[in-house]
Amino acid sequence: MRRATGARVHAEDVTLTTREGPVYTGIDLTARPGTLTVFQADSGGGRSALLLTLTGRMRPTGGELHVDGHPLPQQARKVRRISALGLMNDVNVLDERLRVSEHLSEARLLRLRPASRTVAEEAMAAVGLSDLDRSTLIKELPMPERRRLGMALGLVHEPRLLAVDDVDGGLSPQNQAAMWRTLKDLSDEGLTVIATCADARELAMVADHDTQGPIPIRQRNRREGGAHRAQD
């Protein structure tokens, strides 16, 4: 699988506000190629919305944002071409009726440029799933394997920016640590990786000078005393 140089992400005071109130506010970030950046917030704290914004899939309402020199939201299409998402609720969930092989074939067919048949196998190897039986139904996959498969499906597109949401969700501390190790390995190979989590304790096991975070996502109280919150 081709390992392109990661994309530089630069954000200044990026904000998203809806009629219900702020989803996230004042995001300042410079992520260099080959780095892992981690944002932290509880569920409902704007994590998914932030990743969708940074990958050109959601429009911010304020601030300045550039990915690989492309301003957002003006050049969102170009940013979407060089970025990919791991699994994200209500965005790209796995189809329980399909097999692993079918999801991999679909991802390869949806690529924006031709690729050899080996690209899917290389993506699986990159996330530690080389030995996974490709005939396995998605509904039979444990959560750690589902999360890794979601990352592999993103890597099939050979992105320069990979965004992974809710890294710790539903995983044991041991599996969280293994996920962070995989993401750090991907960034060490040159990919720009931006991830979110609620619990970042296991991140400390892999963090180094090319790791940023965990960075708290700021979110002001919503109307009516903060009762309504944006859902991840």
DARAVEN-V323078 format. One line per field, one symbol per residue. burial: b if it has 16 or more other ideal C-beta (glycine too) atoms within 10 Angstrom, else e. Layout:
burial->???
//
This chain:
burial->beeeebbbbbbeebbbeeeebbbbbbbebebebbbbbbbbbeeebbbbbbbbbbbbbbebeebebbbbebebeebbebbbbbbbbbbbeeeeebeeeebbeebbbebbeeeeeebeeebbbbbbebbbbeebeeeeebeebeebbebbbbbbbbbbbbbbbbbbbbbbbebeeebbbbbbebbbbbbeeebbbbbbbbebebbeebbeeebbbbbebebeebeeeeeebbeb
//
